[in-house]
Amino acid sequence: MSLVERDEALASLEGLLANAVMGKGRVALVSGTVATGKSELLHTFAEQAMELGALPVTATGSRVERDLPLGVLRQLIQDSPLVAEERERAMALLDEGVRTVTSSDLQTEPLDQVDAQIVHALCTVLLELSERYPLMIVVDDVQHADRASLLCLAYLSRRVRFARIVAVFSHSDHGWSSETFFQTELLRQPHCRRIQLAPLSRAGVMSLVAERLGREAAERFSDDWYAVSGGNPLLAGALVDDYEDFLRAAGGEPPAELVVGTRYGQAVLSCLHRGEPQMLQVARGLAILGSPDSLAPLLGVGPASVIRALHFLTVAGLLALGRFRHETARAAVLAEVGSEEWMELHRRAARLAHESGASTTTVADHLLQAGRVEAPWVVSVLEDAARNALREGRVESAVAYLRLAWRECADEQHRMKITTMLVRAEWRINPGAPASHLAEMTEAMQRGQLRGSDAVVLARALLWHGRFEDAREVLDHLNESGAGMDPETVTELVIARPWLRATHPPFLTHLRQAPGEQDRAAIVSVTANRRLDTALALADVLATGPREEVVDAVERILRGCRLDEMSMDTVESALLALTYAGRPDRAAPWCDLFSAEASSLHAPSRQARLAAIRAEIAIRQGDMPDAEHHARVALEIIPPSSWGVAAGGPLSSLILALTAMGRYDAVHEHLDQPVPDAMFQTRYGLHYLHARGRYSLATDHPALALRDFELCGELMGAWGLDVPGLVAWRIDAAEACLRLGRQEQARELVEEQIRRCGPATPRAHGMAVRLLAATGKARHRPMLLRQAMELLRAGGDRYELARVLFDLVKSYHALGEYRRAAMIADRARSMARECQAGPLSQALSWDGKEAGGDANAGGVAAGEPTAALSDAERRVAALAAAGYTNREIAGKLYITISTVEQHLTRTYRKLNITRRAELPSSFEFGSPITA
């Protein structure tokens, strides 16, 4: 350790030595807290002894040698340059002194432990030696010297005043125990000087760091070097070591923040072990508690001792404001605590925290580490801490609290309540985790130990995992409870009805309708009301189709939601209601917002469920890459085996996206994964059948596809969920029929789908009109396809829009209108590339060549700015680029044909083109075309 800010102390010692060389003996007591550089100062001073005309004689005290009589004095004698006769006499005196000490009473006062004649004779050896050579007698850590050696050193110190001796003793301020006589004896001598070493200043720490790392590194973390080290040279040096270790590991790349690593932790332990045992004891207690409150009762010592130890730890630079300066220090102290001591300290801390009225979270954290605490309050404290943790998003902590509460609870019925809480908590991490508790909960219900809302939780968990027979038994049990149900149970049952209606329709008949007076009136919580409203909204959308007032009400609820334990069902139902109501554009931002919140709360189950919804939204927006990404995220966070029957949600989105992108081998792998048969009795099974059918259709298996689509339709009809916003199965079934040559059947399916569509379902309507065009005559197809194009543009599905454009290209090509075909093909290719729809892009590339090549050849480059156009010119140009005739444009915009021609003439001139086919691709379908 470098001597920083120690020049004044070294100069003082050199002055004392100069006096001693001149025959004026001196004594110095160098004091300071642990690791402030006392030993380094004495070592440097001793090395300079010969240059300053003196002979160094050194010794070091040690706590482990404190009971070794005359051990320190023996070091001094052995280090002295004595002739053989003198050494022999001195060693004999030492042996005689040891015999005297070991035969004396341990309670004898220090001055009576060693024979005065032996003390005199031993000190005379050194005094006589100083007559030949000026002596520098140095004893480091004198606080650890044995009592007999201290007696001799005190005797010697009184007699060096007129000898050529400077005696320098170092001690730690915190190290004096019962041997205060030595310090008192020294400081009362007129020839004794006290030299106090203070911790380094901020500038001193900077100088120490800069000496080893350079000024730039020191200044980069100028505040942190001092704040973490507290001016302790040993700790500051350890921080430098950690910094250098990082540089070596990172290939010389400096860290972004101060590195506080293992070297620093080891230095902290070194400081503690150099001090008195009580310092280490208090440090361990502080590491356990985290604050100095209750330290004295925790350790079983007096408050004065704790205050004194905390003071020394603070002065030593380990603490600031009663806490460790860095978490690494606390971790290093805790790592040294043995397991038995660890558990005992946490047991005491738990009791003290509970008695002092600390938060249940604080008490529970100690209980987790304590092993077992025999106290009647343990279970209730753990339950309350778990509830708080769930509210704060600390799900892992809540699970740990509940598991311990379950082990500590002796009452079987109460244990079932805890098990229910545990199932809910584990569900937020991984829905598959609670499966191990389901059998236990089912048995408890049969014994009458699980009732009310806990049984509803069990039923929902059983349904998720596809254990339908057990779920029916639980629902039957709830029905038998009758009018004696508590309000919480009534609330859960009322909410369960629309949830079952939308998710597990076959089970709705197994849940008896609650009596009127026990219906909504029993729900007094705002959270429960929101859950019910969104569940009803979702059920309404799936049963009767979208209504604007329902969509608005759902969004109002979302605006007041935060993602906590009870609101996930609310958020999920609301987002699905928006999605199935044909408003994925309004659902997507909300879903992204809640996904970010779930990530910050470390709630994997919620992240996965929201990712599955986001994938479904992306499918309905025609964003296949995004759909694939979110579906994969959902299946990575929660593996398919833990998704239970809900696996059909993310799997179907992934299959639809991969199919559209032409990655059929990847789809095949996912279809090979087994799914529970029970899934096909849920809403998730409908999505899976639809996705599997689309894959079969894409791989030229229309008969298999038709079977899946028709089964999907049968289930939707039987469950009363046959709405276009859920699964527009008739459209895909019609396409399968066309592939099989069943033209009339296809047309009937499409017409029925169109009858079921309304203004609020433009996406499904547009998809149906596209298929209607395919069933009609060739000359009528462009008109129907343009109608489908407008509907899909309003519906926001770019993939389905690309399919319509592809059909439009084929229609124009079949009618011999190659220029129009080429113009539309350019836009269709661009949109297909955005969706990464490989098969569609390839087909469009071929059709574009057949139709006459690039529509923009010789004209304005695609994507070139068209800001020079007026709004009217842009509206006309957008329709012209879409393939509408001048007459059709005039009819749509309610203007004359002549006005259309004038607008187009000005547009050609501004864009430096000569014909309609050269209109740029920057006129996306979505440009303003309304009058």
Secondary structure by P-SEA (a helix, b strand, c coil): cccccaaaaaaaaaaaaaaaaacccbbbbbbbcccccaaaaaaaaaaacccccbbbbbbbbbcccccccaaaaaaaaaaccccaaaaaaaaaaaaaaaaaaaaccccccccccccaaaaaaaaaaaaaaaaacccbbbbcccccccaaaaaaaaaaaaccccccbbbbbbbbcccccccaaaaaaaaacccbbbbbbccccaaaaaaaaaacccaaaaaaaaaaaaaaacccaaaaaaaaaaaaaaaaaacccccccccccaaaaaaaaaaaaaccaaaaaaaaaaaaacccccccccccccaaaaaaaaaaaaaaccccccccccaaaaaaaaaaccaaaaaaaaaaaaaaaaaacccaaaaaaaaaacccccccaaaaaaaaaaaaaaaacaaaaaaaaaaaaaaacccaaaaaaaaaaaaaaaaaacccccccaaaaaaaaaaacccccaaaaaaaaaaaaacaaaaaaaaaaaaaaccccccaaaaaaaaaaaaaaaacccccccccccccccccccccccaaaaaaaaaaaaaaaaaaccccaaaaaaaaaaaaaccccccaaaaaaaaaaaaaaaccaaaaaaaaaaaaaaaaaaccaaaaaaaaaaaaaaaaaacaaaaaaaaaaaaaaacccccccccccaaaaaaaaaaaaacaaaaaaaaaaccccccccccaaaaaaaaaaaaaaaaacaaaaaaaaaaaaaaaaaaaccccccccaaaaaaaaaaaaacaaaaaaaaaaaaaaacccccaaaaaaaaaaaaaaccccaaaaaaaaaaaaaaaaccaaaaaaaaaaaaaaaaaacaaaaaaaaaaaaaaaaaaacaaaaaaaaaaaaaaacccccccccccccccccccaaaaaaaaaaaacccaaaaaaaacccaaaaaaaaaaaaaaacccccccccccccccccccc
